[in-house]
Amino acid sequence: MKITFIFFLFSLGLTTAYASPAPDDVTPENTHPLERCVRVVNPDKFPGVVLIGYFTKSNNGAPEAYQVKPNTCLTKGYKFNSLNLYWMKKEDFDPVRLPYLGPSDMTLLLEHIEPYGGYINAFDPLVREDIEYSIAGFSGKKLIFYRSGKTSRYNDGSQKVERFTNNIATSAVPPQTTASAPGEKAAAAPSLAPVKKGYWRSMACFFRGLLGGTCR
C-alpha cells in the first residue's frame, strides 16, 4: 500500500511538471501580452522577386527558410529565435531547394525582425501592433524595401494608423545589361566615308556642273 501511494505521488509530480508552463512562458508581473503582426503587403506586385524569411534558432538547431506570402504575418518559430529577410530573383529560385538555402544564396533585405510582441507594462493600453513593409522597386540593382505603415490598437477599441512613404526613386525592374550573344557581332555604325566615283562619271559631273546641273 505504501509503495502504491509513493508511486501515485511520483506520477502526480511528473504530470504537474509537464503541465506547468516553462519559466520563460510565464507572464511577468505587472505586464500584459502584446500581439504583433509584421507583414509585407505587396510582394505580388513584383513577380520577378521572391522574398525569403530565414530564422536561426536559439538552441543552435538547423536554420529554417520559408517563402514570404503577401499580407501574411512573418514568423520566426520560437520567440527567442532570430529572423532575417532575404530576396532572390524569381529565375534563381527553386522551391525544392528552399530548405537548403543559406545566407550566401540570397541577398539580405532586413535583419533582426521582431514579429513577436512580448510583454509590456500593465498600464499601457496598447494591445496589438500591425507593422507593414512594402517593396518600392529597384534603385539600380538594389531592391528598395521600407516600412510603409503601422496600426496600433488599444484596449478601448480605438486605433492609430500611421503611413510612411519612400523617398528613393525606383523602377519596377532592375536595369538590364545587354550584351552580344557568343559569336554574334554588334551592329556596325553607318560609314561616313565619301563615296568614290569613277573617272568618266567625274567628267560627266564636271560638264553637268558647267551647264547648271547637279551631280550626286
C-alpha positions, 0 to 999 in steps of 0.5 A: 500500500505504501509503495502504491501511494509513493508511486501515485505521488511520483506520477502526480509530480511528473504530470504537474511538471509537464503541465506547468508552463516553462519559466520563460512562458510565464507572464511577468508581473505587472505586464500584459501580452502584446500581439504583433503582426509584421507583414509585407503587403505587396510582394505580388506586385513584383513577380520577378522577386521572391522574398525569403524569411530565414530564422536561426534558432536559439538552441543552435538547431538547423536554420529554417527558410520559408517563402514570404506570402503577401499580407501574411504575418512573418514568423520566426518559430520560437520567440527567442529565435532570430529572423532575417529577410532575404530576396532572390530573383524569381529565375534563381529560385527553386522551391525544392531547394528552399530548405537548403538555402543559406545566407550566401544564396540570397541577398539580405533585405532586413535583419533582426525582425521582431514579429513577436510582441512580448510583454509590456507594462500593465498600464499601457493600453496598447494591445496589438501592433500591425507593422507593414513593409512594402517593396518600392522597386529597384534603385539600380540593382538594389531592391528598395524595401521600407516600412510603409505603415503601422496600426496600433490598437488599444484596449478601448477599441480605438486605433492609430494608423500611421503611413510612411512613404519612400523617398528613393526613386525606383523602377519596377525592374532592375536595369538590364545589361545587354550584351552580344550573344557568343559569336554574334557581332554588334551592329556596325555604325553607318560609314561616313566615308565619301563615296568614290566615283569613277573617272568618266562619271567625274567628267560627266559631273564636271560638264553637268556642273558647267551647264547648271546641273547637279551631280550626286 
